[in-house]
Amino acid sequence: MMKRDSGERSYPIWVLINPKHPISHDNWTPVLDEIQDKVYREMNTRIETANIYFRNAVCDSRIVPNTLNWWGPEVDKEIELFRDIAFEYKPKILISLGAFAYEFLRRVYEIKPEKGPKAWSTANLGEEFERSIENFDIKKTNIIPLLHRVGASANFIDTYNYFCRKDGENYYHYVGIKLAEKIIENKDRLNIWINNVSF
């Protein structure tokens, strides 16, 4: 099991995980590989990934809401705790893996209306991803929703298509390229490069 958090809070890239889905970490790696590939091809450097800040949204997977116990007081306390940390460190790219982590962040940042457990289908998360990329602003924290699992799903191709809105599009490639483009656009404003390369 992953510990509560790892990496550096001062780092501009954070990844928020649902502790019920440790496989989420495995789903982040192929996305990061796509980002690194595009960054290297365009800039001839790489992102220093050792400092990316990973955090479980809640300290105990047993308090992750389900349809019967939706957002109990224990989760509210976790939201307050994360809000304090996020507002202090102000990450530039805050990636959520899965529906719970995304709704958790929406509540941290008081984005209304609050949504229930069934609201964040693959297609809806895909629309939110598109919106977050279109509205990307390096001067603030950008919440970027990704799926918490892809490969474990029986409808692997359908997942790609629902999320990416294109038949045959590879999910990891699609989201990795979109994120890489925003990172490259803002390369001078992100202190994330190996050996502190400046551009």
C-alpha positions, -999 to 999 in steps of 0.1 A, spaced: 0 0 0 12 35 -9 19 58 21 -3 88 25 19 110 4 53 112 -14 73 138 -33 76 175 -26 46 197 -18 65 227 -33 66 209 -67 42 224 -93 27 190 -103 5 171 -79 -14 138 -84 -43 129 -61 -53 93 -57 -82 73 -43 -66 49 -18 -92 23 -28 -75 21 -62 -37 16 -58 -37 7 -95 -42 44 -101 -4 48 -98 0 23 -126 -24 43 -148 -4 75 -142 29 61 -154 18 55 -191 4 91 -192 37 104 -178 56 84 -204 37 101 -232 43 135 -216 80 128 -213 83 115 -249 67 147 -263 87 170 -240 120 153 -249 112 154 -287 104 191 -286 127 204 -259 155 178 -256 151 176 -218 128 158 -194 106 166 -164 122 158 -130 96 133 -119 111 123 -85 96 154 -69 60 150 -82 37 152 -51 14 122 -48 -13 121 -22 -41 98 -12 -72 119 -10 -81 104 24 -60 86 50 -83 55 52 -98 38 22 -127 27 44 -141 63 45 -141 67 7 -177 74 -1 -200 49 -18 -236 53 -28 -248 45 7 -225 67 27 -219 97 5 -194 122 19 -195 116 56 -179 140 82 -146 122 81 -143 131 44 -152 167 51 -122 168 76 -99 154 49 -112 181 24 -104 208 49 -69 194 55 -61 192 18 -75 227 12 -50 241 38 -21 223 21 -32 232 -15 -38 268 -7 -4 271 10 16 255 -18 -6 264 -48 3 236 -73 0 246 -110 -11 212 -122 -33 192 -99 -42 158 -115 -70 137 -100 -72 100 -108 -108 89 -109 -143 102 -100 -138 103 -63 -106 122 -64 -120 147 -89 -152 153 -69 -129 156 -38 -110 184 -55 -141 201 -67 -152 203 -30 -118 215 -19 -121 244 -44 -158 248 -37 -169 242 -73 -207 239 -74 -229 221 -77 -216 192 -56 -220 159 -75 -231 125 -64 -213 91 -70 -229 84 -103 -222 118 -119 -187 112 -131 -190 87 -159 -160 82 -182 -177 105 -208 -183 132 -182 -148 130 -169 -136 133 -205 -156 165 -210 -141 179 -178 -106 170 -190 -113 188 -223 -126 219 -204 -96 219 -180 -72 218 -210 -91 246 -228 -92 268 -197 -56 261 -186 -41 291 -169 -6 288 -154 -13 317 -130 -37 294 -110 -41 258 -99 -54 237 -128 -75 207 -118 -70 180 -145 -93 149 -142 -80 115 -154 -94 80 -151 -83 59 -122 -83 27 -143 -82 19 -180 -65 -14 -185 -85 -34 -160 -117 -25 -178 -133 -50 -202 -144 -22 -225 -108 -9 -230 -115 5 -264 -148 20 -254 -131 37 -225 -107 54 -249 -135 64 -272 -158 77 -245 -131 97 -228 -112 109 -259 -143 114 -282 -124 97 -311 -126 62 -324 -93 43 -320 -76 71 -300 -52 57 -274 -62 72 -240 -27 74 -226 -13 90 -258 -43 114 -260 -41 128 -225 -3 127 -223 0 148 -255 -26 173 -243 -9 177 -210 26 179 -226 14 207 -249 3 228 -219 36 221 -200 57 230 -231 36 262 -236 44 272 -201 80 259 -199 94 291 -186 69 293 -157 74 257 -144 104 248 -124 102 211 -132 131 204 -155 160 179 -149 192 198 -141 172 231 -139 175 237 -176 163 272 -184 147 281 -217 
